[in-house]
């Protein structure tokens, strides 16, 4: 009887020794993470010190796994964080090296954040476009070069694409407009050139489109106005030109429109003045004509900046009918005539009106 029991026990122990730990990450995921780590150098915080042992799902800094499949689902490595590691070191993160294509072997990856490390260089691996479950790609604040992967549009589940503040060049990939789930697009502060895709309006789920500080040229496509969820459009500090589409003023939820520092010409569409936009910056362009006499109760501007253009004529009387104007700047134009009395002009400084042809009245000289 005892012999039978010992035999059964030894068989059970043998079986246990041959069975992999079910809640550990697969060896292939662990190997991919270690190859990813090997291409990076992080000298100050020691964030990779915890990347040891066989189970990469357990206590590996910045790594999270799916609780059912135990596959790596999220990598969240931020160089600016309130994590105790940063507080103890009393500094922000700094990392050099590159993003290894080994990351693409993590084919259940849902979120990839490698943000604000300041020194990571090299290209975005093109194979990232083959990660079918990727929802968040956040690579802001590094020194990445090369182009946005041409096949980025294959990421049908992608909701966030943030590659701002890098050294990326090339053009906006044609496939990008296939990202039907995309809600947040941020490519600010790169060297991306070329035109905005004509079918940019296909991004129907987009709520924020931040494309400032690049080398984009050409017109704003009319299709942008089809993005009915868009609340924030920032195209400032590029080389965009042509007229400002009047259709932008008819967008239901557009609240911030920054077009400053481009080469836009033609008149200000009256629709922008009577819209629901609350931050409107058209400064430093070549906009001509008159300030539209279209202000009314719907006009609520925390910022209205029309400075450094070629506007002429008077400040329209209807501006007094606006519900609110916080900051107004019409300086450096060719405006003339009296500055209307009362709100919002009673709280504005002379700097909002200087360098025009013949504006007068408070806060400038008397007429």
C-alpha positions as CSV (number, residue, x, y, z in Angstrom):
1,X,0.0,0.0,0.0
2,X,2.8,2.4,1.0
3,X,4.7,1.5,-2.2
4,X,1.7,2.3,-4.3
5,X,1.2,5.6,-2.5
6,X,4.9,6.6,-3.0
7,X,4.7,5.6,-6.6
8,X,1.6,7.8,-7.1
9,X,3.2,10.7,-5.3
10,X,6.4,10.5,-7.3
11,X,4.4,10.3,-10.5
12,X,2.4,13.4,-9.5
13,X,5.6,15.3,-8.6
14,X,7.1,14.3,-12.0
15,X,3.9,15.5,-13.7
16,X,4.1,18.9,-11.8
17,X,7.7,19.3,-12.8
18,X,6.9,18.9,-16.4
19,X,3.9,21.2,-16.4
20,X,4.7,24.9,-17.0
21,X,3.6,27.4,-14.4
22,X,0.2,28.4,-15.8
23,X,0.2,32.0,-14.6
24,X,3.7,32.8,-15.9
25,X,4.3,34.6,-19.1
26,X,5.4,32.5,-22.1
27,X,9.2,32.2,-22.6
28,X,8.8,33.8,-26.0
29,X,7.3,37.0,-24.4
30,X,10.1,37.0,-21.8
31,X,12.7,36.7,-24.5
32,X,11.2,39.5,-26.5
33,X,11.2,41.8,-23.5
34,X,14.8,41.0,-22.7
35,X,15.8,41.7,-26.3
36,X,13.9,45.0,-26.1
37,X,15.7,45.8,-22.9
38,X,19.1,44.9,-24.4
39,X,18.8,47.7,-27.0
40,X,18.2,50.4,-24.3
41,X,20.5,52.0,-21.7
42,X,18.9,53.6,-18.6
43,X,21.8,54.7,-16.3
44,X,20.1,56.6,-13.4
45,X,16.9,55.0,-12.1
46,X,17.4,51.3,-12.5
47,X,13.9,50.7,-13.9
48,X,15.1,47.4,-15.6
49,X,16.5,46.0,-12.3
50,X,13.2,44.3,-11.7
51,X,13.3,42.5,-15.1
52,X,14.6,39.2,-13.8
53,X,13.2,35.8,-13.1
54,X,11.2,33.6,-15.3
55,X,7.8,35.3,-14.9
56,X,7.7,38.6,-16.8
57,X,4.1,39.1,-15.6
58,X,5.1,39.4,-12.0
59,X,6.8,42.6,-10.7
60,X,8.6,43.6,-14.0
61,X,8.5,47.4,-13.9
62,X,6.1,48.8,-16.5
63,X,4.9,45.4,-17.8
64,X,1.3,44.2,-17.4
65,X,-0.2,40.9,-18.7
66,X,-3.6,39.7,-19.6
67,X,-4.9,37.9,-16.5
68,X,-6.4,35.0,-18.6
69,X,-3.8,34.4,-21.3
70,X,-0.8,35.6,-19.3
71,X,0.5,37.2,-22.5
72,X,2.2,40.6,-22.2
73,X,-0.5,43.2,-22.9
74,X,0.9,46.6,-21.8
75,X,4.3,48.2,-21.6
76,X,4.2,51.5,-19.8
77,X,7.6,53.2,-19.5
78,X,7.4,56.9,-18.8
79,X,10.5,59.1,-18.2
80,X,8.4,61.6,-16.3
81,X,6.4,60.1,-13.5
82,X,5.4,60.4,-9.9
83,X,6.4,56.8,-9.3
84,X,8.5,56.3,-6.1
85,X,11.5,55.3,-8.3
86,X,11.6,58.9,-9.7
87,X,10.9,60.5,-6.3
88,X,13.7,58.6,-4.7
89,X,16.1,59.6,-7.5
90,X,14.8,63.2,-7.5
91,X,15.1,63.4,-11.2
92,X,13.3,62.7,-14.5
93,X,14.3,59.8,-16.6
94,X,16.9,59.6,-19.3
95,X,17.4,56.7,-21.6
96,X,19.4,56.1,-24.8
97,X,19.5,53.3,-27.3
98,X,16.7,52.3,-29.8
99,X,13.4,50.5,-29.9
100,X,14.2,46.9,-30.9
101,X,12.0,45.2,-33.5
102,X,11.8,42.4,-30.9
103,X,8.9,44.3,-29.5
104,X,6.8,43.1,-32.4
105,X,7.0,39.5,-31.2
106,X,4.6,40.5,-28.4
107,X,1.7,40.0,-30.7
108,X,-0.9,40.4,-28.0
109,X,0.3,43.9,-27.1
110,X,-2.5,46.4,-26.5
111,X,-0.6,49.4,-25.2
112,X,3.0,50.5,-25.9
113,X,4.2,53.6,-24.1
114,X,7.9,54.6,-24.2
115,X,7.6,58.3,-23.4
116,X,9.7,61.2,-22.4
117,X,13.1,59.5,-22.2
118,X,14.8,62.3,-24.2
119,X,17.6,60.2,-25.7
120,X,16.0,57.1,-27.4
121,X,16.9,57.4,-31.1
122,X,16.6,55.3,-34.3
123,X,13.4,54.5,-36.2
124,X,10.0,53.4,-35.1
125,X,10.2,49.6,-36.1
126,X,7.9,49.2,-39.1
127,X,6.7,45.9,-37.8
128,X,4.7,47.7,-35.1
129,X,2.1,48.1,-37.8
130,X,1.6,44.3,-37.6
131,X,0.5,44.2,-33.9
132,X,-3.2,43.5,-34.4
133,X,-4.4,44.4,-30.8
134,X,-2.5,47.6,-30.4
135,X,-4.7,50.4,-29.1
136,X,-2.2,52.9,-27.7
137,X,1.1,53.9,-29.2
138,X,2.8,56.7,-27.2
139,X,6.4,57.5,-28.1
140,X,6.4,61.2,-27.2
141,X,9.5,63.0,-26.1
142,X,12.4,61.0,-27.5
143,X,14.9,61.5,-30.4
144,X,13.3,59.0,-32.9
145,X,14.1,59.5,-36.5
146,X,12.9,58.1,-39.8
147,X,9.2,58.1,-40.8
148,X,5.9,57.1,-39.3
149,X,5.5,53.4,-40.5
150,X,3.9,53.4,-43.9
151,X,1.5,50.6,-42.9
152,X,0.3,52.3,-39.7
153,X,-3.2,52.2,-41.1
154,X,-3.3,48.4,-40.5
155,X,-3.8,49.1,-36.7
156,X,-7.6,49.0,-36.8
157,X,-7.9,49.1,-33.1
158,X,-5.6,52.1,-32.5
159,X,-7.2,54.9,-30.5
160,X,-4.1,56.9,-29.5
161,X,-1.1,57.7,-31.8
162,X,1.3,60.1,-30.1
163,X,4.8,60.5,-31.6
164,X,5.2,64.2,-30.7
165,X,8.5,65.9,-29.9
166,X,10.8,63.6,-31.8
167,X,12.9,64.1,-35.0
168,X,10.6,62.2,-37.4
169,X,10.6,63.2,-41.0
170,X,8.9,62.1,-44.2
171,X,5.2,62.7,-44.9
172,X,1.9,61.6,-43.2
173,X,1.4,58.1,-44.5
174,X,-1.5,57.6,-46.8
175,X,-2.7,54.7,-44.8
176,X,-3.1,56.8,-41.6
177,X,-6.6,57.8,-42.6
178,X,-7.6,54.1,-42.4
179,X,-7.3,54.3,-38.6
180,X,-11.1,54.2,-38.1
181,X,-10.8,54.0,-34.3
182,X,-8.3,56.8,-33.8
183,X,-9.4,59.4,-31.2
184,X,-6.1,61.2,-30.4
185,X,-3.5,62.1,-33.0
186,X,-0.4,64.0,-31.9
187,X,2.6,64.5,-34.2
188,X,3.6,67.9,-32.9
189,X,7.3,69.0,-32.9
190,X,8.7,66.9,-35.7
191,X,10.0,67.5,-39.2
192,X,7.1,66.0,-41.1
193,X,6.5,67.6,-44.5
194,X,4.1,67.3,-47.4
195,X,0.4,67.9,-47.4
196,X,-2.5,66.9,-45.2
197,X,-4.2,63.8,-46.8
198,X,-7.3,65.0,-48.8
199,X,-9.3,62.3,-47.1
200,X,-8.3,63.3,-43.6
201,X,-12.0,63.4,-42.8
202,X,-12.2,59.6,-42.8
203,X,-10.9,59.8,-39.2
204,X,-14.5,60.1,-38.0
205,X,-13.7,59.2,-34.3
206,X,-10.9,61.8,-34.0
207,X,-11.4,64.3,-31.1
208,X,-7.9,65.8,-31.0
209,X,-5.6,66.5,-34.0
210,X,-2.4,68.1,-32.9
211,X,0.0,68.6,-35.9
212,X,1.9,71.8,-35.0
213,X,5.6,72.6,-35.4
214,X,6.2,70.6,-38.5
215,X,6.8,71.4,-42.2
216,X,3.4,70.7,-43.5
217,X,2.3,72.6,-46.6
218,X,-0.7,73.1,-48.9
219,X,-4.3,73.7,-48.0
220,X,-6.6,72.4,-45.2
221,X,-8.7,69.7,-46.8
222,X,-12.4,70.4,-46.7
223,X,-12.9,66.9,-45.5
224,X,-11.6,67.9,-42.0
225,X,-15.1,69.3,-41.3
226,X,-16.6,65.8,-41.6
227,X,-14.9,64.8,-38.3
228,X,-18.0,65.6,-36.2
229,X,-16.3,64.7,-32.9
230,X,-13.2,66.9,-33.4
231,X,-12.9,69.4,-30.6
232,X,-9.2,70.4,-30.9
233,X,-7.4,71.2,-34.1
234,X,-3.9,72.5,-33.9
235,X,-2.1,73.2,-37.2
236,X,0.0,76.1,-36.0
237,X,3.7,76.7,-37.0
238,X,3.7,74.9,-40.3
239,X,3.8,76.2,-43.9
240,X,0.1,75.7,-44.7
241,X,-1.5,78.0,-47.2
242,X,-4.7,78.8,-49.1
243,X,-8.0,80.0,-47.7
244,X,-9.4,78.9,-44.3
245,X,-12.4,76.6,-45.1
246,X,-15.6,78.2,-43.9
247,X,-16.9,74.7,-43.1
248,X,-14.6,74.7,-40.0
249,X,-17.0,77.2,-38.4
250,X,-19.9,74.8,-38.8
251,X,-18.3,71.9,-36.8
252,X,-20.5,70.9,-33.9
253,X,-17.9,70.5,-31.1
254,X,-14.8,72.3,-32.4
255,X,-13.6,74.4,-29.4
256,X,-10.0,75.1,-30.2
257,X,-8.6,76.1,-33.6
258,X,-5.0,77.1,-33.8
259,X,-3.8,78.1,-37.3
260,X,-1.2,80.6,-36.2
261,X,2.2,80.8,-37.9
262,X,1.3,79.6,-41.3
263,X,0.8,81.3,-44.7
264,X,-3.0,81.3,-44.9
265,X,-4.6,84.0,-47.1
266,X,-8.0,85.3,-48.0
267,X,-10.6,86.6,-45.6
268,X,-11.7,85.3,-42.2
269,X,-14.8,83.1,-42.7
270,X,-17.7,84.7,-40.8
271,X,-18.7,81.2,-39.7
272,X,-15.6,81.1,-37.4
273,X,-16.9,84.2,-35.5
274,X,-20.4,82.9,-34.9
275,X,-19.3,79.3,-34.1
276,X,-18.8,77.4,-30.9
277,X,-15.0,77.9,-31.1
278,X,-13.7,79.4,-27.8
279,X,-10.0,79.5,-28.7
280,X,-9.3,80.9,-32.1
281,X,-5.7,81.8,-33.1
282,X,-5.2,83.0,-36.7
283,X,-2.2,85.2,-35.9
284,X,1.0,85.5,-38.1
285,X,-0.6,84.6,-41.4
286,X,-1.4,86.7,-44.5
287,X,-5.2,87.0,-43.9
288,X,-6.8,90.0,-45.6
289,X,-10.1,91.8,-45.7
290,X,-12.3,92.8,-42.8
291,X,-13.0,91.3,-39.4
292,X,-16.4,89.8,-40.0
293,X,-19.3,91.7,-38.5
294,X,-20.8,88.4,-37.3
295,X,-20.4,88.5,-33.5
296,X,-23.4,87.5,-31.4
297,X,-24.6,85.6,-28.3
298,X,-22.9,82.4,-29.6
299,X,-19.5,84.2,-29.7
300,X,-17.7,83.1,-26.6
301,X,-13.9,83.5,-26.9
302,X,-11.4,82.9,-24.2
303,X,-8.8,83.7,-26.8
304,X,-9.3,85.6,-30.1
305,X,-5.9,86.3,-31.7
306,X,-5.9,88.0,-35.2
307,X,-2.6,89.8,-34.8
308,X,0.2,90.0,-37.5
309,X,-2.1,89.8,-40.5
310,X,-3.3,92.2,-43.3
311,X,-6.7,93.0,-41.9
312,X,-8.1,96.4,-42.7
313,X,-11.2,98.5,-41.9
314,X,-12.9,98.9,-38.5
315,X,-13.4,96.7,-35.5
316,X,-17.0,95.7,-36.0
317,X,-19.6,97.1,-33.7
318,X,-21.2,93.6,-33.3
319,X,-18.2,92.5,-31.2
320,X,-20.0,94.1,-28.2
321,X,-22.7,91.5,-28.7
322,X,-20.3,88.6,-27.9
323,X,-21.1,86.8,-24.7
324,X,-17.5,86.9,-23.7
325,X,-14.1,87.8,-25.0
326,X,-11.2,87.2,-22.6
327,X,-8.0,87.8,-24.6
328,X,-8.3,89.8,-27.8
329,X,-5.3,90.7,-30.0
330,X,-5.7,92.6,-33.3
331,X,-2.2,94.3,-33.2
332,X,0.0,94.5,-36.3
333,X,-2.7,94.9,-38.9
334,X,-4.1,97.8,-41.0
335,X,-7.2,98.5,-38.9
336,X,-8.6,102.0,-38.6
337,X,-11.3,103.9,-36.7
338,X,-12.5,104.1,-33.1
339,X,-12.1,101.1,-30.7
340,X,-15.7,100.3,-29.5
341,X,-16.4,101.4,-25.9
342,X,-17.5,99.0,-23.2
343,X,-17.0,95.3,-22.9
344,X,-14.8,93.5,-23.8
345,X,-12.5,96.5,-24.5
346,X,-12.6,98.0,-21.0
347,X,-10.2,95.3,-19.7
348,X,-7.8,95.1,-22.6
349,X,-4.3,96.7,-22.8
350,X,-2.9,98.9,-25.5
351,X,-0.7,96.0,-26.7
352,X,-3.8,94.4,-28.1
353,X,-4.3,97.2,-30.6
354,X,-0.9,98.7,-31.4
355,X,0.8,98.8,-34.9
356,X,-2.4,99.4,-36.9
357,X,-2.9,102.2,-39.4
358,X,-5.2,104.5,-37.4
359,X,-7.0,102.9,-34.5
360,X,-8.0,105.3,-31.8
361,X,-9.8,105.5,-28.5
362,X,-9.2,103.8,-25.2
363,X,-6.8,102.2,-24.4
364,X,-5.0,104.1,-27.3
365,X,-4.9,107.8,-27.9
366,X,-8.2,109.7,-28.2
367,X,-9.9,109.9,-31.6
